[in-house]
Amino acid sequence: NNGMPGNNPNLESTDKAVTLWVKADTDLLNILEKVSGVIDENNNYTVKHDVTLKAVWIPNNYQNTTSSAYYPTLDMAVRKSATGTTVKALNNVTETLAATVEQGKSIKLDLNGKTITFSNVGVTNNGTLEVTGTSGTLTSNRNTITNSATGIFTKTGACTITGTSDAYATINNYGT
């Protein structure tokens, strides 16, 4: 896979060295123990081989303002954030993964003056979603927001929600 991380670690090895490509969220200690060393009961690591770790940095596009956690995608930020959380956009970004607010979860999305463009996907709200910001744009070439029968959706502030297709609704509202 051209040395890039995939779903599984990619090992390149010689007699004296191991090069390991992994995703950023991989449990490195577990992998290191298997390929190049030993971790004892006190979490002390003993090297058996030379190891080269290579990483691909992914930008933090969203911040959970309650926990200060950072996420690369809106989908991940919404899924991993607790109810009552504000997720703030940090960059202009194009999303290719749909984001879903689960039933019973309340999320505030602060656009923070940024543009979030969904490509062939959008946001599905089954819980409570507030999109806010003094500026910023949420847009998609599909339904930008689908508010389900269990969804409660509000927009506050001067931010904009738009759609770029005549074939889809900007806000497809089945809820409140």
Secondary structure, DSSP 8 states (H G I E B T S, - for coil): -TT---SS-EEEE-SSEEEEE--TTS-HHHHHHHHTEEE-TT--EEESSEEEEE-------EEETTT--EESSHHHHHHHS-TTEEEEE-S-EEE-S-EEE-TT-EEEEE-TT-EEEESS--EEESSEEEEE-SS-EEEESS-SEEE-TT-EEEE-TT-EEEES-TTS-SEEES--
